[in-house]
């Protein structure tokens, strides 16, 4: 497997798994803090929708990228060419 394909696969799998755990956590926090979209007559939503779900997706990608850089630092495998 080529190195860039391996790093892409690692980023996809790790960010998906991290996001799987972060999205329910961000939904609970959003409900507790009141960061919700309230339905009214102009909107399609009939229920309250949490508005901070996208932040957990961005955070999961950042965490997986940092994990990839840490993995690269502690091994001799160059997955991402930074220089």
ABEGO torsion letter per residue (X at the ends): XBAAAAAAAAAAAAAAAAAAAAAAAAAAAAAAAGBBBBBBAABABABBBBAAAAAAAAAAAAAAAAAAAAAAAABABBABBAX
